[in-house]
Amino acid sequence: MTTVETVASLPPATVTALYRHPVKGLSAEPLAAVQLEAGAFFPGDRLYAVENGPCGFDPATPAYRPKTAFLMLMRDARLAGLDSRYDDASRELTLCLEGVEAARGNLATAEGCAEIEAFLTFYMGEEARGRLQLLTAPEGFRFTDSLRSGFISLLNLASVRDLAGHMGEAVDPRRFRMNLHLDGWAPGTELTLVGQTLAIGDARLAILKRTERCAAVNVNPDTAARDINVVKGLARAYGHTDCGVYARVVQAGRVAVGDAVRVV
């Protein structure tokens, strides 16, 4: 267990990967670097969600809705079979299935959204509760699972490797759908850092809470199969289902793959 006395002596970790998920439930996009802003969400992350049946979301007065209101991996594993790419400048979303383009639409237009909605309604089949609708997050809002703390998510790769050892199975870190992947700390170190502040370049991130995992992590990001029970593996190995932490940006700065991560 990392104590207050040993926090200051922790060796620096390293940012090994950066990911965003422009559409909730769809595939991750790797980034080389990102500019974080104080009090803001991870850039380009959870900008859109696909409503699976009317949930009463009002963009004029946006409020948190449970993940079950949307297409999401915890219930809709078929989503992992799609490869999605989003272009910030054009706001165009492309969906590919087995390496072949299946749908493309400009999410700034009603016609473009309709193209994506029609394909997803067909693709999801009986899992769609009627015609699906693409929702756009208004300014200052994101479709995160935890609106009050889900600004930035961090994953300690040593914790994933330790879990894999306990389970006797390979565990792909992408299952956890986190923004920053870190390496260089002992397993579980990140869970002890709630209330601490991390320095990554000029940016400062305050650790807010541990991330409790749901059945979405049981879905293989490559095959879309529920092939291993990661949630049960966490509970058996550690007596809890937490893996990763949420953080808030308290000082703006650029973060890039290869940057050192220090507790300050």
Secondary structure, DSSP 8 states (H G I E B T S, - for coil): ---HHHHTT---EEEEEEEE-SBTTS--EEESEEEE-TT---TTSS-EEEESS-----TTS-----GGGB--TTT-GGGGGEEEEEETTTTEEEEEETTEEEEEEETTSHHHHHHHHHHHHHHHGGGSSSS-EEEE--TT----S-TTTTTEEEEEHHHHHHHHHHHTS---GGGG--SEEEESS-TTGGGG-TT-EEEETTEEEEEEEEEE--GGGGB-TTT--B-S-HHHHHHHHHSS-EEEEEEEEEE-EEEETT-EEEE-
